[in-house]
Amino acid sequence: MMAYRVKFNAELEKDVRRLLSTQIGRAIGHLSGVLDDGGSAIHSTRKALKRCRSILRLVRPGLSRADFRTCDLAFRDIGRLLSHDRDREVMTETLTHLSADAETPSDKAALAAALSELGAGTINGFAHTQATQNINTAIGRLHDAEHAIHALKVKRANISTLAAGFAETYADGRKALKKAYWAQDDEAFHTFRKALQHHWRHCQLLVQVWPEMMDVRIAAAREQSQLIGLDHDLSLVTAHFAGDSSSKLEPDIRQHICALAKAEQTRIRAAAKPLARRLYALPPADLERMILKMWPAAKSLARHRRSPSAAVIISSGQPLTAKDAGPD
């Protein structure tokens, strides 16, 4: 796979098209069975679609409102076509995780009943035939998107656009973090998770600014996203088994399952909060300035390292010593 990062010397508009085209191609490959990375084809496709939406957000300040909305909604809607099949996988994985940590026989029995029901039925009547039809529809729409991106125009195709997009999405994450912990609402935490994922992928896209520094943010945002992702997975379990659920389990069993899921959510949210506050500690304007200042400096450093006539070759990650530098 071509690197998921913005190239130093490429024309930004062409590079955006390259990045989008690569992810669309991977999504088509996963759904059609051409690509196999060892995981679920649906999950891998949805990740590629999320990468596409992150690319759009990074260059959003340079896109027309109509272009951004059209492309973003296209990728969103393709992902939604595949969500039912993915929801079954997620709930099965989540219930299995809860079952492994279950402490009492009644906990284990309730979770076993839930797993058995999920394995035997459909989610809200969603049948295998419909899932197959949706996959075929998604492939068709992905081909349409692949053609559409060739007409995508990026105004102000320079580092200021990337820096502004990076800062705006980071600012969205700060707001979403505050709202999630104020509201303690499943949907608010899901919104925060999406912002986290965009920030993580923006750090990947701009990793060349300073790889060692960006890798720290990538790792931190990924850890946060995985934690909050578990929270969202638990909310799917609760939504499926609560209230007017399509589940045929006895009400007391469904209440038991929901209570276990809610307790795990409480634990996860408490663990995630201090990590999130550290990740989002800086004002967005500081990060925008960082990208604006460091990008040209990083380009200059890259040219220097490629030059055979460089006076000093800097070994990756190692500080220079007096011996390395040679005599004065």
C-alpha positions in Angstrom: 0.0 0.0 0.0 1.2 3.5 -0.9 2.1 5.5 2.2 -0.9 7.2 3.9 0.9 10.6 4.1 1.1 13.8 2.3 4.2 14.1 0.1 6.6 17.0 0.5 7.1 17.8 -3.1 3.8 16.7 -4.7 1.2 19.2 -5.9 -1.4 19.1 -3.1 -4.4 18.7 -5.3 -2.9 15.7 -7.1 -1.7 14.2 -3.9 -5.2 14.4 -2.4 -6.5 12.6 -5.4 -3.8 10.0 -5.0 -4.5 9.4 -1.3 -8.3 9.1 -1.9 -7.8 6.9 -4.9 -5.6 4.5 -3.0 -8.1 4.1 -0.2 -11.0 3.7 -2.6 -9.0 1.0 -4.4 -8.4 -0.8 -1.2 -12.0 -0.7 -0.2 -13.1 -2.1 -3.5 -10.4 -4.8 -3.2 -11.6 -5.9 0.3 -15.2 -6.0 -0.7 -14.6 -7.9 -3.9 -12.2 -10.4 -2.2 -9.1 -9.3 -4.1 -7.4 -8.0 -0.9 -7.1 -9.9 2.3 -5.2 -8.4 5.3 -6.3 -11.2 7.6 -9.2 -9.3 9.1 -12.9 -8.8 8.3 -13.4 -7.4 4.8 -16.2 -5.2 6.1 -14.1 -3.8 8.9 -11.1 -3.2 6.5 -13.4 -1.4 4.0 -14.9 0.8 6.7 -11.4 1.8 7.9 -10.5 2.8 4.3 -13.7 4.9 4.1 -12.8 6.6 7.4 -9.3 7.4 6.0 -11.0 9.0 3.0 -13.2 11.2 5.2 -10.1 12.2 7.3 -8.3 13.3 4.1 -11.2 15.4 3.2 -11.2 17.1 6.6 -7.5 17.8 6.4 -8.0 19.8 3.1 -11.5 21.1 3.9 -10.3 24.8 4.1 -9.3 24.4 0.5 -12.5 22.7 -0.8 -15.7 24.3 -1.8 -18.5 23.6 0.7 -20.4 21.7 -2.0 -17.4 19.5 -2.9 -16.6 18.6 0.7 -20.2 17.8 1.5 -20.8 15.7 -1.6 -17.7 13.6 -1.2 -18.0 13.3 2.6 -21.6 12.2 2.4 -20.8 9.7 -0.3 -18.2 8.0 1.8 -20.4 8.1 4.9 -23.4 6.5 3.1 -21.2 3.7 1.7 -20.1 3.0 5.2 -23.7 2.9 6.4 -24.5 0.3 3.8 -22.1 -2.0 5.5 -22.9 -1.2 9.1 -25.4 -3.9 9.9 -23.0 -6.7 9.1 -20.3 -5.0 11.1 -22.6 -4.4 14.1 -23.1 -8.2 14.5 -19.3 -8.7 14.5 -18.8 -5.9 17.0 -21.4 -7.1 19.4 -20.2 -10.6 19.3 -16.6 -9.5 20.0 -17.8 -7.2 22.8 -19.9 -9.9 24.5 -17.0 -12.3 24.2 -14.8 -9.7 25.9 -17.3 -9.2 28.7 -17.8 -13.0 29.1 -14.0 -13.5 29.5 -14.0 -11.0 32.4 -17.3 -12.1 34.0 -17.0 -12.8 37.7 -20.2 -14.7 38.6 -22.1 -17.7 37.1 -25.2 -15.5 36.5 -23.0 -13.0 34.5 -21.6 -15.8 32.4 -25.0 -17.3 31.8 -26.6 -14.0 30.7 -23.7 -13.3 28.3 -23.7 -16.9 27.0 -27.4 -16.5 26.2 -26.8 -13.2 24.4 -23.9 -14.7 22.3 -26.1 -17.7 21.4 -28.9 -15.5 20.2 -26.6 -13.3 18.1 -25.1 -16.3 16.5 -28.5 -17.8 15.6 -30.5 -14.9 14.3 -30.2 -11.6 12.4 -29.8 -8.1 13.6 -33.2 -6.3 13.4 -34.2 -8.8 10.7 -31.2 -8.0 8.5 -30.7 -11.1 6.4 -27.6 -12.4 4.6 -29.2 -11.7 1.2 -29.6 -8.1 2.0 -26.0 -7.9 3.2 -24.8 -9.3 -0.1 -26.9 -6.8 -2.0 -25.5 -3.9 0.0 -21.9 -5.1 -0.6 -22.6 -5.0 -4.4 -24.2 -1.6 -4.1 -21.2 -0.3 -2.1 -18.7 -1.5 -4.8 -20.7 0.3 -7.4 -20.8 3.5 -5.4 -17.0 3.3 -4.7 -16.4 3.1 -8.5 -18.5 6.2 -8.8 -16.5 8.0 -6.1 -13.3 7.0 -7.8 -14.4 8.8 -11.0 -15.7 11.8 -9.0 -12.4 12.6 -7.2 -10.6 13.3 -10.4 -12.7 16.5 -10.6 -11.9 17.5 -7.0 -10.4 21.0 -6.8 -8.3 22.3 -3.9 -8.0 26.0 -3.6 -5.0 27.5 -1.7 -3.2 24.2 -2.4 -0.4 24.8 0.1 0.7 24.1 3.7 -1.6 26.8 5.1 -4.6 24.7 4.0 -3.3 21.6 5.7 -2.4 23.5 8.9 -5.8 25.1 9.1 -7.6 21.7 8.5 -5.4 20.0 11.1 -6.2 22.7 13.7 -9.9 22.8 12.9 -10.4 19.1 13.4 -8.3 19.2 16.5 -10.5 22.0 17.8 -13.6 19.9 17.0 -12.0 17.1 19.2 -11.5 19.5 22.1 -15.2 20.5 22.0 -16.4 16.9 21.6 -14.3 15.9 24.6 -15.8 18.5 26.8 -19.3 17.7 25.6 -18.9 14.0 26.1 -17.9 14.2 29.7 -20.5 16.9 30.5 -23.4 15.0 28.9 -22.2 11.4 29.7 -24.2 10.4 26.6 -23.4 7.5 24.3 -23.8 9.6 21.1 -21.6 12.4 22.5 -18.8 9.9 23.2 -19.2 8.4 19.7 -18.7 11.9 18.2 -15.6 12.4 20.4 -14.3 9.1 19.1 -14.7 10.1 15.5 -12.8 13.4 16.2 -10.0 11.3 17.8 -9.8 9.1 14.8 -9.5 12.1 12.5 -6.7 13.6 14.6 -4.9 10.3 14.7 -5.1 10.1 10.9 -4.1 13.7 10.4 -1.0 13.1 12.4 -0.3 10.1 10.0 -0.9 12.3 7.0 1.5 15.0 8.2 3.9 12.6 9.9 6.9 14.0 7.9 6.6 17.3 9.9 8.6 15.5 12.6 8.2 11.7 12.6 9.3 11.1 16.2 7.0 13.8 17.6 4.0 12.8 15.4 4.4 9.1 16.3 3.8 10.0 20.0 0.6 11.8 19.1 -0.4 8.9 16.7 0.1 6.3 19.5 -1.8 8.4 22.1 -4.7 9.1 19.8 -4.9 5.5 18.7 -4.9 4.3 22.3 -7.7 6.8 23.1 -9.7 5.8 20.0 -9.5 2.2 21.0 -10.7 2.9 24.5 -13.6 5.1 23.4 -14.3 2.6 20.6 -14.9 -0.1 23.3 -17.3 2.4 24.9 -19.2 2.7 21.6 -19.2 -1.1 21.1 -20.8 -1.5 24.6 -23.4 1.1 23.6 -24.4 -1.1 20.7 -24.9 -4.0 23.0 -27.0 -1.9 25.4 -29.1 -0.5 22.5 -29.7 -4.0 21.1 -30.8 -5.6 24.3 -32.6 -2.7 26.1 -36.2 -1.5 25.9 -38.2 -2.6 22.8 -35.3 -4.8 21.6 -35.7 -7.3 18.9 -34.0 -9.7 21.2 -36.2 -12.6 22.4 -34.3 -13.1 25.6 -36.2 -12.8 28.9 -36.4 -9.2 30.2 -34.3 -9.9 33.3 -31.5 -11.4 31.2 -31.5 -8.4 28.9 -31.4 -6.1 31.9 -28.5 -8.1 33.3 -26.5 -7.7 30.0 -27.2 -4.0 29.9 -26.0 -3.5 33.5 -22.8 -5.3 32.7 -22.2 -3.2 29.6 -23.0 0.1 31.5 -20.5 -0.8 34.3 -17.8 -1.5 31.8 -18.5 1.9 30.1 -18.1 3.7 33.4 -14.7 2.1 33.9 -13.5 2.9 30.4 -14.6 6.6 30.6 -12.8 7.1 33.8 -9.6 5.6 32.4 -9.8 7.6 29.2 -10.4 11.1 30.7 -6.9 12.0 31.9 -5.4 10.6 28.7 -7.7 12.7 26.6 -7.1 15.9 28.5 -3.4 15.5 28.0 -3.8 14.9 24.2 -6.0 17.9 23.8 -4.1 20.2 26.3 -2.7 22.7 23.7 -4.8 25.4 22.0 -5.6 24.7 18.3 -3.8 27.8 17.2 -0.5 26.4 18.7 -0.8 23.3 16.6 -1.6 25.3 13.4 1.5 27.4 13.9 3.5 24.3 14.6 2.5 22.8 11.2 3.1 26.1 9.4 6.6 26.5 10.8 7.8 22.9 10.8 6.6 21.8 7.4 9.2 24.0 5.4 11.9 23.2 8.0 11.2 19.4 7.6 11.3 19.8 3.8 14.7 21.5 4.1 15.9 18.7 6.4 14.7 16.0 3.9 16.6 17.7 1.1 19.7 17.9 3.2 19.6 14.2 4.1 19.3 13.3 0.4 22.2 15.4 -0.6 25.5 13.5 -1.1 27.4 16.7 -0.5 25.9 17.2 3.0 28.7 18.1 5.4 27.2 16.1 8.2 25.0 13.0 7.8 22.6 12.8 10.7 21.9 9.3 11.8 18.2 8.8 12.5 17.2 9.4 16.1 20.8 9.7 17.3 22.3 12.9 18.7 25.6 14.1 17.2 28.7 13.8 19.2 31.9 15.7 18.9 33.5 12.7 17.1 30.5 12.5 14.7 30.9 16.1 13.8 34.7 15.9 13.2 37.4 18.5 14.0 36.5 22.2 14.1 
